[in-house]
Amino acid sequence: MNAEPTIQTYINSLFPSFEPKLKEVLIENGSLKTFAANEMLMHTGQNMRSTILIVEGLVKLYRQGEDGNEFFMYYLQPGNACALSMICATKQETSEVMARAIEPTIGLMIPISLMDTLMKEYKTWYYFVLETYRSRFEELLTVIDNIAFKSMDERLAFYLEKKFSDLKTRSLSITHGEIANDLNSSREVISRLLKKMEQRREVILHRNYIEYLK
């Protein structure tokens, strides 16, 4: 029977560039937290007490409007950190976004009391934070470009391609309504566009999932 992975195991496998002393500090002060599928990691208005590094699973970040509509931002996968939790934790501000586990997920929780020390004393953490900010910023630029410059059918094609790639699958269990929420559209519009994609042999629409053919 295999032993459960430890913080040290996760850090060594997912963050190999961290300097030895930094790894020791994270192992000593960090804690692992398990989230069930669909459990919230972060709510709008929540005070962040920890920075979250994802070590297992998949997390969806999104904004929610006053009307309750959701707007998809990006995913966090193992080896990713939540840049917004870093910002909120460092500045002791509340969250402006929501984060939900798409599947069973484990996060390495780093107390906010360590943030200043980690940034000042460990170059590998400093560069990791900068790279996290950069990659998340680029993801948000992609989202903005899709909203501002692309039609809904182009946005849908890009959304599906990225989702299949992120989840490393060719069969996606998702409803037309969930896609519509992520793209801030209507279920009817998404269903019509998916049907057109099926006619072009880009996808196959099954009863409970979408098969990707590209």
NORUR-V901748 format. One record per pair of residues at least 24 apart in sequence whose C-alpha atoms are under 6 Angstrom apart, sorted by the first residue. I is the first residue (numbers start at 0). J is the second residue. Records with the same first field share a line. If there is no record, write none. Layout:
BEGIN
I: J  J
END
This chain:
BEGIN
13: 78
17: 123
29: 108  109
30: 107  108
31: 106  107
32: 105  106
33: 104  105
34: 103  104
35: 103
36: 100  101  102  103
37: 99  100  101
38: 99  100
39: 98  99
40: 98  99
41: 97  98
42: 97
43: 94  95  96  97
44: 93  94
45: 93  94
46: 93
47: 88
48: 111
49: 108  109  110  111
50: 84  85  108  109
51: 80  81  106  107  108
52: 80  106  107
53: 77  78  79  106
54: 78  105  106
55: 104  105
56: 102  103  104
57: 100  101  102
58: 99  100  101
59: 98  99
60: 97  98
61: 96  97
62: 96
69: 180  181
70: 181  183
71: 181
82: 132
169: 210  211
170: 209  210
171: 208  209
172: 208
173: 208
END
